Every structure is written in structure tokens, then in C-alpha cells.
């Protein structure tokens, strides 16, 4: 379903991070994060970040982690 990097991006989104913050954390560019995010939304059939976060929580795709 989700590859490792996509899963990491979901974790940061659930935590409330912006694309810019995620890019910095994962050493990516913002366009790369946006691209990955659009693939994640399509793969999971959700429309936006909020739906993604709710999906992640409901299907146990989120896990707490410390920065």
C-alpha cells in the first residue's frame, strides 16, 4: 500500500506539520513532498490532508513519535 517514505509523510501530516516542515525533516524539497502527498491521497482515496489524517487514525496508520 504505502511505501516507507509515504508512511513517514503521513506520520508528519497527522502530527500537524506543513509541507515545508516535512520537507526539512525528510531532507526533501517542498515540491517533492507535494508530489508524494498527491500520490498518497490518490492511493488512499481521500481528498485532502484532514481526510488523510482521519483515515490514518481510523486505520491505525498513525503512530506517535518524537521529533
Secondary structure, 3 states (H helix, E strand, C coil): CCCHHHHHHHHHHHHCCCHHHHHHHHCCCHHHHHHHHHHHHHHHCCCCHHHHHHHHHHCCCCCCCCC
